[in-house]
């Protein structure tokens, strides 16, 4: 989760059913960002009631022409990545929230939706990459200020509740389209079935060839692979408590 200094930023964590969100922004923007998360969830839940296949399919899904822009965003991302639309849900919600805060006047807003992060940065931030490997436990990405929203999204076959058919500890994708970053992180994670260098390189080649993907990173065991335009690697110390996830009582 990014950490920032130099302005009066507030960090807020909240949970609603399957969604666990941590936000960083000036305090006056947080209610807008939180409201957007609830709005996005309502849009998606209503669509699922109308067609449960949207939730269940692991294949690209063709949405009706009159679908909400958020649904279209998820479906476009799924088609580009070759996965189901729900592979883009966390990134799409995070992006929707940051867009709402920017429309409210924010120039710095971060929404971490369970490891799928949308960022609008007026100042530098470091995003830590959570992994079980001791070799990479202090690894992060140093993100420069940006006046456009971008996404850093991560899938894992070993960590967290998301569906992944691979064995990567972290399959990370960077894109200016946060929903696309989320869907492509899922695709990348699915491709990493072993720590063989050829598999890692081929998987990175496939995902970085998708239009809109800027860069990708994979961690599996003691191996790491990177391709494309990624933020600078940085050392960052953070504990498991910094990871955005559902917090069950007593844990």
Backbone torsions as a table, in degrees:
resi	resn	phi	psi	omega
1	UNK	NA	134.9	-176.8
2	UNK	-64.2	148.9	170.2
3	UNK	-122.1	140.4	-174.1
4	UNK	-135.7	150.9	177.3
5	UNK	-133.8	164.5	170.6
6	UNK	104.1	-7.6	176.8
7	UNK	-150.3	169.6	-175.3
8	UNK	-84.2	81.2	179.9
9	UNK	-101.2	146.4	-179.7
10	UNK	-121.3	137.8	175.4
11	UNK	-102.8	132.6	179.8
12	UNK	-134.4	132.9	176.7
13	UNK	-115.8	136.7	173.3
14	UNK	-150.2	162.3	-177.5
15	UNK	-134.4	142.0	173.2
16	UNK	-141.9	109.2	-175.7
17	UNK	49.0	-116.9	-175.8
18	UNK	-81.0	-2.2	-175.0
19	UNK	-101.0	125.7	173.8
20	UNK	-121.1	120.8	-172.2
21	UNK	-126.6	137.4	167.2
22	UNK	-120.2	128.3	-179.3
23	UNK	-116.2	147.2	169.8
24	UNK	-130.1	122.1	178.1
25	UNK	-169.4	173.1	170.4
26	UNK	-64.4	146.4	-169.4
27	UNK	-56.2	-36.1	-176.2
28	UNK	-67.0	-17.9	-179.4
29	UNK	-92.9	-17.4	-173.8
30	UNK	-62.1	-42.4	178.0
31	UNK	-60.3	-34.4	178.1
32	UNK	-66.8	-45.1	178.7
33	UNK	-62.8	-42.3	179.7
34	UNK	-66.1	-42.5	178.1
35	UNK	-60.1	-37.3	179.3
36	UNK	-66.7	-35.3	176.3
37	UNK	-61.8	-46.3	179.1
38	UNK	-64.6	-39.4	178.5
39	UNK	-63.1	-45.8	-179.7
40	UNK	-61.6	-43.8	178.8
41	UNK	-61.0	-40.9	-179.8
42	UNK	-62.8	-42.9	178.0
43	UNK	-59.0	-46.9	-177.1
44	UNK	-68.4	-43.3	-179.6
45	UNK	-63.8	-39.0	177.5
46	UNK	-63.2	-40.1	-179.3
47	UNK	-67.1	-38.4	179.3
48	UNK	-64.2	-38.9	176.8
49	UNK	-60.2	-40.7	-179.9
50	UNK	-69.8	-34.2	-179.6
51	UNK	-150.7	93.4	-179.3
52	UNK	-59.8	-19.9	178.4
53	UNK	-59.6	-32.6	178.0
54	UNK	-56.4	-39.1	179.4
55	UNK	-77.3	-36.7	-166.8
56	UNK	-91.6	-27.6	-173.3
57	UNK	-70.1	143.0	173.5
58	UNK	-102.5	6.6	179.2
59	UNK	-110.5	160.4	175.6
60	UNK	-54.2	146.3	-173.3
61	UNK	-126.8	132.4	179.3
62	UNK	-95.6	111.0	-175.8
63	UNK	-79.4	154.8	173.6
64	UNK	-60.5	154.4	-175.9
65	UNK	-61.8	-32.2	-175.6
66	UNK	-91.7	18.4	-177.3
67	UNK	-66.8	153.0	174.8
68	UNK	-58.6	144.6	179.5
69	UNK	-53.9	-31.7	178.7
70	UNK	-66.6	-40.7	177.3
71	UNK	-64.5	-43.2	178.3
72	UNK	-62.4	-39.9	179.5
73	UNK	-59.3	-45.0	179.4
74	UNK	-65.4	-42.4	-178.3
75	UNK	-68.4	-40.7	176.2
76	UNK	-59.8	-42.6	179.7
77	UNK	-64.7	-43.2	179.0
78	UNK	-62.6	-41.7	178.7
79	UNK	-63.4	-43.5	-179.3
80	UNK	-62.1	-38.2	-176.5
81	UNK	-88.8	-15.0	-177.5
82	UNK	77.6	33.4	180.0
83	UNK	-134.3	176.0	178.6
84	UNK	-72.2	159.7	-176.4
85	UNK	-65.5	-28.6	-179.2
86	UNK	-70.4	-12.2	173.3
87	UNK	-66.6	-16.0	-179.0
88	UNK	-105.0	3.6	-168.2
89	UNK	-64.7	-45.8	-176.4
90	UNK	-66.0	-43.7	178.5
91	UNK	-65.3	-39.1	-180.0
92	UNK	-64.1	-41.3	178.9
93	UNK	-66.9	-43.4	178.3
94	UNK	-60.6	-43.7	179.8
95	UNK	-63.2	-44.0	180.0
96	UNK	-59.6	-39.7	-179.5
97	UNK	-67.9	-46.0	179.2
98	UNK	-65.8	-37.5	176.5
99	UNK	-59.0	-41.1	-180.0
100	UNK	-65.5	-41.3	178.5
101	UNK	-67.4	-37.8	176.3
102	UNK	-63.6	-41.0	177.6
103	UNK	-63.8	-23.8	178.0
104	UNK	-85.7	0.4	177.4
105	UNK	108.7	-0.2	-179.5
106	UNK	-70.8	138.4	171.0
107	UNK	-112.4	-1.2	177.0
108	UNK	-143.9	114.1	179.7
109	UNK	-153.9	135.4	179.3
110	UNK	-130.5	131.5	175.2
111	UNK	-127.6	116.0	177.7
112	UNK	-103.7	109.6	-179.4
113	UNK	-106.3	81.6	177.6
114	UNK	63.0	35.4	178.9
115	UNK	99.1	-6.3	173.5
116	UNK	-105.2	113.0	-163.9
117	UNK	-118.1	129.7	170.4
118	UNK	-105.0	133.7	-175.0
119	UNK	-131.3	136.8	167.6
120	UNK	-129.5	113.0	-165.9
121	UNK	-119.5	120.4	171.0
122	UNK	-90.2	-12.5	177.4
123	UNK	-148.1	165.9	-176.2
124	UNK	-61.1	145.7	174.2
125	UNK	-142.4	148.9	176.3
126	UNK	-111.0	126.7	177.6
127	UNK	-101.7	117.0	177.2
128	UNK	-77.7	145.5	178.2
129	UNK	-105.6	113.5	-176.6
130	UNK	-80.9	126.8	179.5
131	UNK	-148.4	154.5	177.3
132	UNK	-83.4	-14.0	-177.0
133	UNK	-75.1	121.0	178.1
134	UNK	-57.4	-28.4	-177.2
135	UNK	-64.7	-28.3	-173.4
136	UNK	-121.5	17.1	-173.6
137	UNK	-72.8	-11.4	177.8
138	UNK	-113.2	23.9	-175.4
139	UNK	-92.5	136.8	176.7
140	UNK	-147.2	177.3	177.9
141	UNK	-118.2	127.1	179.4
142	UNK	-88.9	108.8	-174.9
143	UNK	-97.9	125.8	-179.0
144	UNK	-81.2	158.8	176.9
145	UNK	-54.4	143.6	-178.9
146	UNK	-149.1	132.8	178.4
147	UNK	-91.4	6.7	172.3
148	UNK	-119.4	151.2	-179.0
149	UNK	-74.2	139.7	173.4
150	UNK	-141.1	165.8	-176.4
151	UNK	-123.4	143.3	168.4
152	UNK	-124.5	109.0	-173.8
153	UNK	-122.9	144.4	-172.9
154	UNK	-133.5	134.9	173.1
155	UNK	-116.8	155.4	179.8
156	UNK	-148.2	139.8	174.6
157	UNK	-87.9	-7.8	-174.9
158	UNK	-120.2	-19.9	-172.7
159	UNK	-124.5	132.0	173.6
160	UNK	88.3	172.6	-172.9
161	UNK	-90.6	-6.6	-174.3
162	UNK	-67.0	149.5	179.0
163	UNK	-74.4	123.5	175.3
164	UNK	-145.3	137.3	-178.3
165	UNK	-101.4	7.1	179.2
166	UNK	-108.1	-170.2	-175.0
167	UNK	-122.6	14.7	179.5
168	UNK	-71.0	141.4	171.3
169	UNK	-74.5	-35.5	176.7
170	UNK	-147.6	125.3	172.7
171	UNK	-122.0	106.8	-167.5
172	UNK	-115.5	137.5	179.7
173	UNK	-132.4	139.9	177.2
174	UNK	-113.4	132.4	178.4
175	UNK	-156.7	153.4	172.3
176	UNK	-73.1	-13.5	174.4
177	UNK	-104.9	106.5	-171.5
178	UNK	-68.6	-38.5	176.7
179	UNK	-60.9	-40.9	177.9
180	UNK	-65.2	-41.7	177.5
181	UNK	-57.9	-41.3	-179.7
182	UNK	-65.2	-50.0	-179.4
183	UNK	-62.1	-40.1	-179.0
184	UNK	-73.1	-29.2	173.3
185	UNK	-63.7	-39.2	175.5
186	UNK	-62.7	-46.3	179.1
187	UNK	-60.0	-44.7	180.0
188	UNK	-62.2	-45.8	178.4
189	UNK	-59.4	-39.7	179.2
190	UNK	-63.5	-32.4	-176.5
191	UNK	-76.5	-23.3	-174.6
192	UNK	-86.9	87.0	-177.8
193	UNK	-93.5	-20.0	177.4
194	UNK	-145.1	170.8	177.5
195	UNK	-92.3	16.8	177.4
196	UNK	-64.0	133.0	-176.8
197	UNK	-57.5	-38.8	-178.8
198	UNK	-64.7	-38.0	178.3
199	UNK	-66.1	-44.1	179.8
200	UNK	-61.8	-47.4	-177.9
201	UNK	-64.5	-43.8	-179.3
202	UNK	-64.3	-40.5	-179.8
203	UNK	-64.4	-43.4	177.7
204	UNK	-64.4	-38.1	177.7
205	UNK	-61.2	-44.4	-177.8
206	UNK	-62.4	-49.0	-173.3
207	UNK	-72.7	-39.6	-179.3
208	UNK	-73.3	-11.3	175.3
209	UNK	-81.8	-10.1	178.8
210	UNK	-73.9	128.3	-177.2
211	UNK	-59.5	129.5	-179.6
212	UNK	102.3	-17.4	176.5
213	UNK	-81.7	127.2	-178.6
214	UNK	-94.0	-36.6	-179.0
215	UNK	-166.2	164.1	-178.4
216	UNK	-148.9	153.1	-178.1
217	UNK	-142.6	141.8	178.8
218	UNK	-130.3	135.1	169.8
219	UNK	-122.8	125.2	174.7
220	UNK	-143.5	116.0	-175.8
221	UNK	60.8	-124.9	179.1
222	UNK	-98.1	13.3	-177.7
223	UNK	-109.2	146.4	175.4
224	UNK	-137.0	141.5	176.8
225	UNK	-134.5	144.3	-179.0
226	UNK	-141.5	147.2	174.0
227	UNK	-154.4	145.8	175.4
228	UNK	93.7	-163.4	-176.1
229	UNK	-94.5	96.6	-179.8
230	UNK	-109.6	152.7	170.9
231	UNK	-59.2	158.6	179.8
232	UNK	-60.7	136.5	175.2
233	UNK	-69.0	145.2	-178.3
234	UNK	-146.1	154.4	172.5
235	UNK	-86.4	133.8	178.7
236	UNK	-148.2	131.4	179.2
237	UNK	-95.3	124.2	175.9
238	UNK	-153.1	150.0	179.6
239	UNK	-100.5	176.1	-178.5
240	UNK	-62.3	-25.0	179.8
241	UNK	-66.1	-18.4	179.2
242	UNK	-81.9	-9.8	-178.2
243	UNK	-81.0	129.5	179.6
244	UNK	-79.3	114.4	-179.7
245	UNK	-157.1	165.4	175.0
246	UNK	-62.4	127.2	-178.8
247	UNK	-101.8	107.5	179.1
248	UNK	-83.7	145.0	179.6
249	UNK	-55.7	135.3	177.2
250	UNK	88.8	-3.7	179.1
251	UNK	-101.2	NA	NA
